[in-house]
């Protein structure tokens, strides 16, 4: 995740490659591990692979439906794909699970909705 964050911080896509290599090692050790999938979704969003990110986020949401960060991934992917009503629904779930949570603040969601 550190490589992926660095790629976004300094707009250097070479860090995405490093993140993907590290992620591949993670999946070699434990295929489909939850933290690895969360990092994968974040990478897909950062690389503007929104349809893939949505698939990964949906998979994560099915495994752990109370992870507020995953709802942030769902919101981001759905907005980028133009599915605004579904994005609003996902954002509302974030707030319903935990009002004022940090991921919803990053997504620009407040207690009054979008």
ChimeraX attribute file (.defattr): number of C-alpha atoms within 10 A of each C-alpha:
attribute: neighborCount
match mode: 1-to-1
recipient: residues
	/A:1	19
	/A:2	11
	/A:3	18
	/A:4	24
	/A:5	17
	/A:6	16
	/A:7	21
	/A:8	15
	/A:9	9
	/A:10	9
	/A:11	11
	/A:12	12
	/A:13	16
	/A:14	12
	/A:15	18
	/A:16	23
	/A:17	15
	/A:18	16
	/A:19	22
	/A:20	17
	/A:21	11
	/A:22	15
	/A:23	19
	/A:24	15
	/A:25	13
	/A:26	16
	/A:27	15
	/A:28	11
	/A:29	10
	/A:30	11
	/A:31	12
	/A:32	12
	/A:33	13
	/A:34	15
	/A:35	14
	/A:36	19
	/A:37	20
	/A:38	20
	/A:39	19
	/A:40	22
	/A:41	27
	/A:42	22
	/A:43	24
	/A:44	21
	/A:45	20
	/A:46	17
	/A:47	15
	/A:48	13
	/A:49	16
	/A:50	21
	/A:51	15
	/A:52	15
	/A:53	26
	/A:54	23
	/A:55	14
	/A:56	21
	/A:57	25
	/A:58	18
	/A:59	17
	/A:60	23
	/A:61	18
	/A:62	9
	/A:63	11
	/A:64	12
	/A:65	14
	/A:66	14
	/A:67	14
	/A:68	23
	/A:69	19
	/A:70	25
	/A:71	28
	/A:72	23
	/A:73	29
	/A:74	29
	/A:75	27
	/A:76	21
	/A:77	26
	/A:78	21
	/A:79	16
	/A:80	17
	/A:81	14
	/A:82	10
	/A:83	12
	/A:84	15
	/A:85	12
	/A:86	14
	/A:87	23
	/A:88	18
	/A:89	14
	/A:90	21
	/A:91	26
	/A:92	22
	/A:93	18
	/A:94	25
	/A:95	21
	/A:96	13
	/A:97	14
	/A:98	15
	/A:99	16
	/A:100	14
	/A:101	17
	/A:102	14
	/A:103	19
	/A:104	25
	/A:105	14
	/A:106	11
	/A:107	16
	/A:108	11
	/A:109	21
	/A:110	16
	/A:111	13
	/A:112	8
	/A:113	12
	/A:114	12
